[in-house]
C-alpha cells in the first residue's frame, strides 16, 4: 500500500510540474528531474524495487 501511495504521489507531481514548467518557462522534464533529485535526498521516501520485466518486456 505504501508503494501505491508513492506512485500516486509521483503521478501527481508529474501533473503539477507541467503547468508549473509552462509558468516558469522551463521544460517539464527539467522540473521533474529536479523533483526526483530532491526526493532522492529525503529520508522518508522508501526505495521502490521495480522488477526488470516491467520496464524491459
mmCIF file of the N, C-alpha and C atoms, coordinates in Angstrom:
data_MODEL
# 
_entry.id   MODEL 
# 
loop_
_atom_site.group_PDB 
_atom_site.id 
_atom_site.type_symbol 
_atom_site.label_atom_id 
_atom_site.label_alt_id 
_atom_site.label_comp_id 
_atom_site.label_asym_id 
_atom_site.label_entity_id 
_atom_site.label_seq_id 
_atom_site.pdbx_PDB_ins_code 
_atom_site.Cartn_x 
_atom_site.Cartn_y 
_atom_site.Cartn_z 
_atom_site.occupancy 
_atom_site.B_iso_or_equiv 
_atom_site.pdbx_formal_charge 
_atom_site.auth_seq_id 
_atom_site.auth_comp_id 
_atom_site.auth_asym_id 
_atom_site.auth_atom_id 
_atom_site.pdbx_PDB_model_num 
ATOM 1   N N  . UNK A 1 1  ? 0.820  -1.198 0.000   1.00 0.00 ? 1  UNK A N  1 
ATOM 2   C CA . UNK A 1 1  ? 0.000  0.000  0.000   1.00 0.00 ? 1  UNK A CA 1 
ATOM 3   C C  . UNK A 1 1  ? 0.863  1.259  0.000   1.00 0.00 ? 1  UNK A C  1 
ATOM 4   N N  . UNK A 1 2  ? 1.997  1.170  0.670   1.00 0.00 ? 2  UNK A N  1 
ATOM 5   C CA . UNK A 1 2  ? 2.892  2.319  0.751   1.00 0.00 ? 2  UNK A CA 1 
ATOM 6   C C  . UNK A 1 2  ? 3.463  2.665  -0.621  1.00 0.00 ? 2  UNK A C  1 
ATOM 7   N N  . UNK A 1 3  ? 3.787  1.632  -1.409  1.00 0.00 ? 3  UNK A N  1 
ATOM 8   C CA . UNK A 1 3  ? 4.313  1.891  -2.750  1.00 0.00 ? 3  UNK A CA 1 
ATOM 9   C C  . UNK A 1 3  ? 3.243  2.479  -3.656  1.00 0.00 ? 3  UNK A C  1 
ATOM 10  N N  . UNK A 1 4  ? 1.993  2.074  -3.478  1.00 0.00 ? 4  UNK A N  1 
ATOM 11  C CA . UNK A 1 4  ? 0.907  2.630  -4.285  1.00 0.00 ? 4  UNK A CA 1 
ATOM 12  C C  . UNK A 1 4  ? 0.731  4.114  -3.985  1.00 0.00 ? 4  UNK A C  1 
ATOM 13  N N  . UNK A 1 5  ? 0.824  4.483  -2.721  1.00 0.00 ? 5  UNK A N  1 
ATOM 14  C CA . UNK A 1 5  ? 0.714  5.895  -2.352  1.00 0.00 ? 5  UNK A CA 1 
ATOM 15  C C  . UNK A 1 5  ? 1.872  6.695  -2.939  1.00 0.00 ? 5  UNK A C  1 
ATOM 16  N N  . UNK A 1 6  ? 3.062  6.117  -2.937  1.00 0.00 ? 6  UNK A N  1 
ATOM 17  C CA . UNK A 1 6  ? 4.217  6.801  -3.513  1.00 0.00 ? 6  UNK A CA 1 
ATOM 18  C C  . UNK A 1 6  ? 4.056  6.973  -5.020  1.00 0.00 ? 6  UNK A C  1 
ATOM 19  N N  . UNK A 1 7  ? 3.544  5.948  -5.693  1.00 0.00 ? 7  UNK A N  1 
ATOM 20  C CA . UNK A 1 7  ? 3.336  6.056  -7.135  1.00 0.00 ? 7  UNK A CA 1 
ATOM 21  C C  . UNK A 1 7  ? 2.271  7.098  -7.468  1.00 0.00 ? 7  UNK A C  1 
ATOM 22  N N  . UNK A 1 8  ? 1.217  7.171  -6.664  1.00 0.00 ? 8  UNK A N  1 
ATOM 23  C CA . UNK A 1 8  ? 0.203  8.205  -6.873  1.00 0.00 ? 8  UNK A CA 1 
ATOM 24  C C  . UNK A 1 8  ? 0.774  9.599  -6.623  1.00 0.00 ? 8  UNK A C  1 
ATOM 25  N N  . UNK A 1 9  ? 1.650  9.712  -5.644  1.00 0.00 ? 9  UNK A N  1 
ATOM 26  C CA . UNK A 1 9  ? 2.308  10.986 -5.381  1.00 0.00 ? 9  UNK A CA 1 
ATOM 27  C C  . UNK A 1 9  ? 3.213  11.382 -6.544  1.00 0.00 ? 9  UNK A C  1 
ATOM 28  N N  . UNK A 1 10 ? 3.903  10.420 -7.126  1.00 0.00 ? 10 UNK A N  1 
ATOM 29  C CA . UNK A 1 10 ? 4.740  10.700 -8.295  1.00 0.00 ? 10 UNK A CA 1 
ATOM 30  C C  . UNK A 1 10 ? 3.896  11.137 -9.490  1.00 0.00 ? 10 UNK A C  1 
ATOM 31  N N  . UNK A 1 11 ? 2.760  10.494 -9.677  1.00 0.00 ? 11 UNK A N  1 
ATOM 32  C CA . UNK A 1 11 ? 1.860  10.883 -10.759 1.00 0.00 ? 11 UNK A CA 1 
ATOM 33  C C  . UNK A 1 11 ? 1.332  12.298 -10.541 1.00 0.00 ? 11 UNK A C  1 
ATOM 34  N N  . UNK A 1 12 ? 0.967  12.608 -9.319  1.00 0.00 ? 12 UNK A N  1 
ATOM 35  C CA . UNK A 1 12 ? 0.507  13.956 -9.006  1.00 0.00 ? 12 UNK A CA 1 
ATOM 36  C C  . UNK A 1 12 ? 1.620  14.976 -9.244  1.00 0.00 ? 12 UNK A C  1 
ATOM 37  N N  . UNK A 1 13 ? 2.835  14.615 -8.889  1.00 0.00 ? 13 UNK A N  1 
ATOM 38  C CA . UNK A 1 13 ? 3.967  15.510 -9.136  1.00 0.00 ? 13 UNK A CA 1 
ATOM 39  C C  . UNK A 1 13 ? 4.193  15.756 -10.613 1.00 0.00 ? 13 UNK A C  1 
ATOM 40  N N  . UNK A 1 14 ? 4.010  14.724 -11.431 1.00 0.00 ? 14 UNK A N  1 
ATOM 41  C CA . UNK A 1 14 ? 4.158  14.894 -12.876 1.00 0.00 ? 14 UNK A CA 1 
ATOM 42  C C  . UNK A 1 14 ? 3.072  15.797 -13.432 1.00 0.00 ? 14 UNK A C  1 
ATOM 43  N N  . UNK A 1 15 ? 1.858  15.661 -12.911 1.00 0.00 ? 15 UNK A N  1 
ATOM 44  C CA . UNK A 1 15 ? 0.750  16.500 -13.384 1.00 0.00 ? 15 UNK A CA 1 
ATOM 45  C C  . UNK A 1 15 ? 0.962  17.955 -12.967 1.00 0.00 ? 15 UNK A C  1 
ATOM 46  N N  . UNK A 1 16 ? 1.561  18.177 -11.819 1.00 0.00 ? 16 UNK A N  1 
ATOM 47  C CA . UNK A 1 16 ? 1.774  19.540 -11.331 1.00 0.00 ? 16 UNK A CA 1 
ATOM 48  C C  . UNK A 1 16 ? 2.948  20.212 -12.040 1.00 0.00 ? 16 UNK A C  1 
ATOM 49  N N  . UNK A 1 17 ? 3.986  19.461 -12.389 1.00 0.00 ? 17 UNK A N  1 
ATOM 50  C CA . UNK A 1 17 ? 5.172  20.088 -12.971 1.00 0.00 ? 17 UNK A CA 1 
ATOM 51  C C  . UNK A 1 17 ? 4.953  20.603 -14.389 1.00 0.00 ? 17 UNK A C  1 
ATOM 52  N N  . UNK A 1 18 ? 4.012  20.046 -15.125 1.00 0.00 ? 18 UNK A N  1 
ATOM 53  C CA . UNK A 1 18 ? 3.787  20.514 -16.498 1.00 0.00 ? 18 UNK A CA 1 
ATOM 54  C C  . UNK A 1 18 ? 3.269  21.956 -16.510 1.00 0.00 ? 18 UNK A C  1 
ATOM 55  N N  . UNK A 1 19 ? 2.182  22.285 -15.788 1.00 0.00 ? 19 UNK A N  1 
ATOM 56  C CA . UNK A 1 19 ? 1.767  23.698 -15.786 1.00 0.00 ? 19 UNK A CA 1 
ATOM 57  C C  . UNK A 1 19 ? 2.775  24.623 -15.100 1.00 0.00 ? 19 UNK A C  1 
ATOM 58  N N  . UNK A 1 20 ? 3.461  24.100 -14.083 1.00 0.00 ? 20 UNK A N  1 
ATOM 59  C CA . UNK A 1 20 ? 4.472  24.908 -13.410 1.00 0.00 ? 20 UNK A CA 1 
ATOM 60  C C  . UNK A 1 20 ? 5.623  25.225 -14.358 1.00 0.00 ? 20 UNK A C  1 
ATOM 61  N N  . UNK A 1 21 ? 6.000  24.261 -15.174 1.00 0.00 ? 21 UNK A N  1 
ATOM 62  C CA . UNK A 1 21 ? 7.045  24.500 -16.162 1.00 0.00 ? 21 UNK A CA 1 
ATOM 63  C C  . UNK A 1 21 ? 6.630  25.526 -17.197 1.00 0.00 ? 21 UNK A C  1 
ATOM 64  N N  . UNK A 1 22 ? 5.377  25.487 -17.619 1.00 0.00 ? 22 UNK A N  1 
ATOM 65  C CA . UNK A 1 22 ? 4.878  26.492 -18.559 1.00 0.00 ? 22 UNK A CA 1 
ATOM 66  C C  . UNK A 1 22 ? 4.907  27.885 -17.936 1.00 0.00 ? 22 UNK A C  1 
ATOM 67  N N  . UNK A 1 23 ? 4.542  27.952 -16.674 1.00 0.00 ? 23 UNK A N  1 
ATOM 68  C CA . UNK A 1 23 ? 4.505  29.252 -15.996 1.00 0.00 ? 23 UNK A CA 1 
ATOM 69  C C  . UNK A 1 23 ? 5.907  29.813 -15.784 1.00 0.00 ? 23 UNK A C  1 
ATOM 70  N N  . UNK A 1 24 ? 6.865  28.944 -15.459 1.00 0.00 ? 24 UNK A N  1 
ATOM 71  C CA . UNK A 1 24 ? 8.234  29.399 -15.206 1.00 0.00 ? 24 UNK A CA 1 
ATOM 72  C C  . UNK A 1 24 ? 9.067  29.500 -16.474 1.00 0.00 ? 24 UNK A C  1 
ATOM 73  N N  . UNK A 1 25 ? 8.569  28.958 -17.567 1.00 0.00 ? 25 UNK A N  1 
ATOM 74  C CA . UNK A 1 25 ? 9.323  28.991 -18.814 1.00 0.00 ? 25 UNK A CA 1 
ATOM 75  C C  . UNK A 1 25 ? 10.396 27.918 -18.893 1.00 0.00 ? 25 UNK A C  1 
ATOM 76  N N  . UNK A 1 26 ? 10.261 26.878 -18.101 1.00 0.00 ? 26 UNK A N  1 
ATOM 77  C CA . UNK A 1 26 ? 11.209 25.763 -18.110 1.00 0.00 ? 26 UNK A CA 1 
ATOM 78  C C  . UNK A 1 26 ? 10.521 24.524 -18.670 1.00 0.00 ? 26 UNK A C  1 
ATOM 79  N N  . UNK A 1 27 ? 11.279 23.652 -19.320 1.00 0.00 ? 27 UNK A N  1 
ATOM 80  C CA . UNK A 1 27 ? 10.678 22.393 -19.771 1.00 0.00 ? 27 UNK A CA 1 
ATOM 81  C C  . UNK A 1 27 ? 10.287 21.521 -18.573 1.00 0.00 ? 27 UNK A C  1 
ATOM 82  N N  . UNK A 1 28 ? 9.189  20.813 -18.716 1.00 0.00 ? 28 UNK A N  1 
ATOM 83  C CA . UNK A 1 28 ? 8.700  19.957 -17.630 1.00 0.00 ? 28 UNK A CA 1 
ATOM 84  C C  . UNK A 1 28 ? 9.707  18.871 -17.241 1.00 0.00 ? 28 UNK A C  1 
ATOM 85  N N  . UNK A 1 29 ? 10.435 18.245 -18.193 1.00 0.00 ? 29 UNK A N  1 
ATOM 86  C CA . UNK A 1 29 ? 11.409 17.229 -17.764 1.00 0.00 ? 29 UNK A CA 1 
ATOM 87  C C  . UNK A 1 29 ? 12.507 17.773 -16.853 1.00 0.00 ? 29 UNK A C  1 
ATOM 88  N N  . UNK A 1 30 ? 12.865 19.039 -17.015 1.00 0.00 ? 30 UNK A N  1 
ATOM 89  C CA . UNK A 1 30 ? 13.870 19.633 -16.127 1.00 0.00 ? 30 UNK A CA 1 
ATOM 90  C C  . UNK A 1 30 ? 13.319 19.714 -14.708 1.00 0.00 ? 30 UNK A C  1 
ATOM 91  N N  . UNK A 1 31 ? 12.076 20.156 -14.582 1.00 0.00 ? 31 UNK A N  1 
ATOM 92  C CA . UNK A 1 31 ? 11.468 20.233 -13.249 1.00 0.00 ? 31 UNK A CA 1 
ATOM 93  C C  . UNK A 1 31 ? 11.265 18.850 -12.646 1.00 0.00 ? 31 UNK A C  1 
ATOM 94  N N  . UNK A 1 32 ? 10.913 17.871 -13.474 1.00 0.00 ? 32 UNK A N  1 
ATOM 95  C CA . UNK A 1 32 ? 10.746 16.506 -12.966 1.00 0.00 ? 32 UNK A CA 1 
ATOM 96  C C  . UNK A 1 32 ? 12.078 15.932 -12.495 1.00 0.00 ? 32 UNK A C  1 
ATOM 97  N N  . UNK A 1 33 ? 13.151 16.262 -13.206 1.00 0.00 ? 33 UNK A N  1 
ATOM 98  C CA . UNK A 1 33 ? 14.475 15.809 -12.791 1.00 0.00 ? 33 UNK A CA 1 
ATOM 99  C C  . UNK A 1 33 ? 14.865 16.440 -11.462 1.00 0.00 ? 33 UNK A C  1 
ATOM 100 N N  . UNK A 1 34 ? 14.617 17.733 -11.325 1.00 0.00 ? 34 UNK A N  1 
ATOM 101 C CA . UNK A 1 34 ? 14.920 18.405 -10.058 1.00 0.00 ? 34 UNK A CA 1 
ATOM 102 C C  . UNK A 1 34 ? 14.078 17.847 -8.913  1.00 0.00 ? 34 UNK A C  1 
ATOM 103 N N  . UNK A 1 35 ? 12.821 17.544 -9.186  1.00 0.00 ? 35 UNK A N  1 
ATOM 104 C CA . UNK A 1 35 ? 11.965 16.949 -8.155  1.00 0.00 ? 35 UNK A CA 1 
ATOM 105 C C  . UNK A 1 35 ? 12.471 15.557 -7.777  1.00 0.00 ? 35 UNK A C  1 
ATOM 106 N N  . UNK A 1 36 ? 12.930 14.786 -8.752  1.00 0.00 ? 36 UNK A N  1 
ATOM 107 C CA . UNK A 1 36 ? 13.477 13.460 -8.467  1.00 0.00 ? 36 UNK A CA 1 
ATOM 108 C C  . UNK A 1 36 ? 14.743 13.523 -7.637  1.00 0.00 ? 36 UNK A C  1 
ATOM 109 N N  . UNK A 1 37 ? 15.585 14.499 -7.936  1.00 0.00 ? 37 UNK A N  1 
ATOM 110 C CA . UNK A 1 37 ? 16.807 14.678 -7.142  1.00 0.00 ? 37 UNK A CA 1 
ATOM 111 C C  . UNK A 1 37 ? 16.450 15.070 -5.714  1.00 0.00 ? 37 UNK A C  1 
ATOM 112 N N  . UNK A 1 38 ? 15.469 15.949 -5.566  1.00 0.00 ? 38 UNK A N  1 
ATOM 113 C CA . UNK A 1 38 ? 15.045 16.352 -4.220  1.00 0.00 ? 38 UNK A CA 1 
ATOM 114 C C  . UNK A 1 38 ? 14.470 15.166 -3.452  1.00 0.00 ? 38 UNK A C  1 
ATOM 115 N N  . UNK A 1 39 ? 13.699 14.312 -4.134  1.00 0.00 ? 39 UNK A N  1 
ATOM 116 C CA . UNK A 1 39 ? 13.131 13.137 -3.461  1.00 0.00 ? 39 UNK A CA 1 
ATOM 117 C C  . UNK A 1 39 ? 14.204 12.126 -3.086  1.00 0.00 ? 39 UNK A C  1 
ATOM 118 N N  . UNK A 1 40 ? 15.284 12.080 -3.859  1.00 0.00 ? 40 UNK A N  1 
ATOM 119 C CA . UNK A 1 40 ? 16.356 11.129 -3.557  1.00 0.00 ? 40 UNK A CA 1 
ATOM 120 C C  . UNK A 1 40 ? 17.057 11.471 -2.246  1.00 0.00 ? 40 UNK A C  1 
ATOM 121 N N  . UNK A 1 41 ? 17.051 12.738 -1.883  1.00 0.00 ? 41 UNK A N  1 
ATOM 122 C CA . UNK A 1 41 ? 17.735 13.153 -0.664  1.00 0.00 ? 41 UNK A CA 1 
ATOM 123 C C  . UNK A 1 41 ? 16.829 13.217 0.560   1.00 0.00 ? 41 UNK A C  1 
ATOM 124 N N  . UNK A 1 42 ? 15.531 12.974 0.389   1.00 0.00 ? 42 UNK A N  1 
ATOM 125 C CA . UNK A 1 42 ? 14.640 12.968 1.549   1.00 0.00 ? 42 UNK A CA 1 
ATOM 126 C C  . UNK A 1 42 ? 14.662 11.587 2.192   1.00 0.00 ? 42 UNK A C  1 
ATOM 127 N N  . UNK A 1 43 ? 14.831 11.528 3.495   1.00 0.00 ? 43 UNK A N  1 
ATOM 128 C CA . UNK A 1 43 ? 14.994 10.226 4.152   1.00 0.00 ? 43 UNK A CA 1 
ATOM 129 C C  . UNK A 1 43 ? 13.710 9.419  4.279   1.00 0.00 ? 43 UNK A C  1 
ATOM 130 N N  . UNK A 1 44 ? 12.540 10.037 4.199   1.00 0.00 ? 44 UNK A N  1 
ATOM 131 C CA . UNK A 1 44 ? 11.298 9.300  4.437   1.00 0.00 ? 44 UNK A CA 1 
ATOM 132 C C  . UNK A 1 44 ? 10.735 8.643  3.189   1.00 0.00 ? 44 UNK A C  1 
ATOM 133 N N  . UNK A 1 45 ? 11.320 8.873  2.019   1.00 0.00 ? 45 UNK A N  1 
ATOM 134 C CA . UNK A 1 45 ? 10.838 8.243  0.787   1.00 0.00 ? 45 UNK A CA 1 
ATOM 135 C C  . UNK A 1 45 ? 11.460 6.848  0.696   1.00 0.00 ? 45 UNK A C  1 
ATOM 136 N N  . UNK A 1 46 ? 10.643 5.791  0.662   1.00 0.00 ? 46 UNK A N  1 
ATOM 137 C CA . UNK A 1 46 ? 11.197 4.429  0.617   1.00 0.00 ? 46 UNK A CA 1 
ATOM 138 C C  . UNK A 1 46 ? 11.750 4.095  -0.766  1.00 0.00 ? 46 UNK A C  1 
ATOM 139 N N  . UNK A 1 47 ? 12.627 3.107  -0.794  1.00 0.00 ? 47 UNK A N  1 
ATOM 140 C CA . UNK A 1 47 ? 13.142 2.613  -2.069  1.00 0.00 ? 47 UNK A CA 1 
ATOM 141 C C  . UNK A 1 47 ? 12.049 1.820  -2.768  1.00 0.00 ? 47 UNK A C  1 
ATOM 142 N N  . UNK A 1 48 ? 11.908 2.042  -4.056  1.00 0.00 ? 48 UNK A N  1 
ATOM 143 C CA . UNK A 1 48 ? 10.916 1.322  -4.847  1.00 0.00 ? 48 UNK A CA 1 
ATOM 144 C C  . UNK A 1 48 ? 11.665 0.322  -5.716  1.00 0.00 ? 48 UNK A C  1 
ATOM 145 N N  . UNK A 1 49 ? 11.384 -0.955 -5.518  1.00 0.00 ? 49 UNK A N  1 
ATOM 146 C CA . UNK A 1 49 ? 12.014 -2.002 -6.312  1.00 0.00 ? 49 UNK A CA 1 
ATOM 147 C C  . UNK A 1 49 ? 11.066 -2.400 -7.433  1.00 0.00 ? 49 UNK A C  1 
ATOM 148 N N  . UNK A 1 50 ? 11.468 -2.116 -8.665  1.00 0.00 ? 50 UNK A N  1 
ATOM 149 C CA . UNK A 1 50 ? 10.655 -2.446 -9.831  1.00 0.00 ? 50 UNK A CA 1 
ATOM 150 C C  . UNK A 1 50 ? 11.324 -3.613 -10.541 1.00 0.00 ? 50 UNK A C  1 
ATOM 151 N N  . UNK A 1 51 ? 10.595 -4.704 -10.760 1.00 0.00 ? 51 UNK A N  1 
ATOM 152 C CA . UNK A 1 51 ? 11.185 -5.839 -11.475 1.00 0.00 ? 51 UNK A CA 1 
ATOM 153 C C  . UNK A 1 51 ? 11.569 -5.441 -12.909 1.00 0.00 ? 51 UNK A C  1 
ATOM 154 N N  . UNK A 1 52 ? 12.689 -5.924 -13.406 1.00 0.00 ? 52 UNK A N  1 
ATOM 155 C CA . UNK A 1 52 ? 13.131 -5.556 -14.755 1.00 0.00 ? 52 UNK A CA 1 
ATOM 156 C C  . UNK A 1 52 ? 12.146 -5.969 -15.844 1.00 0.00 ? 52 UNK A C  1 
ATOM 157 N N  . UNK A 1 53 ? 11.322 -6.982 -15.590 1.00 0.00 ? 53 UNK A N  1 
ATOM 158 C CA . UNK A 1 53 ? 10.370 -7.436 -16.601 1.00 0.00 ? 53 UNK A CA 1 
ATOM 159 C C  . UNK A 1 53 ? 9.309  -6.382 -16.901 1.00 0.00 ? 53 UNK A C  1 
ATOM 160 N N  . UNK A 1 54 ? 9.052  -5.503 -15.961 1.00 0.00 ? 54 UNK A N  1 
ATOM 161 C CA . UNK A 1 54 ? 8.051  -4.458 -16.179 1.00 0.00 ? 54 UNK A CA 1 
ATOM 162 C C  . UNK A 1 54 ? 8.599  -3.379 -17.104 1.00 0.00 ? 54 UNK A C  1 
ATOM 163 N N  . UNK A 1 55 ? 9.854  -3.020 -16.926 1.00 0.00 ? 55 UNK A N  1 
ATOM 164 C CA . UNK A 1 55 ? 10.442 -1.947 -17.725 1.00 0.00 ? 55 UNK A CA 1 
ATOM 165 C C  . UNK A 1 55 ? 10.914 -2.470 -19.074 1.00 0.00 ? 55 UNK A C  1 
ATOM 166 N N  . UNK A 1 56 ? 11.545 -3.615 -19.084 1.00 0.00 ? 56 UNK A N  1 
ATOM 167 C CA . UNK A 1 56 ? 12.076 -4.196 -20.321 1.00 0.00 ? 56 UNK A CA 1 
ATOM 168 C C  . UNK A 1 56 ? 11.349 -5.502 -20.620 1.00 0.00 ? 56 UNK A C  1 
ATOM 169 N N  . UNK A 1 57 ? 10.191 -5.445 -21.277 1.00 0.00 ? 57 UNK A N  1 
ATOM 170 C CA . UNK A 1 57 ? 9.433  -6.695 -21.526 1.00 0.00 ? 57 UNK A CA 1 
ATOM 171 C C  . UNK A 1 57 ? 10.113 -7.607 -22.523 1.00 0.00 ? 57 UNK A C  1 
# 
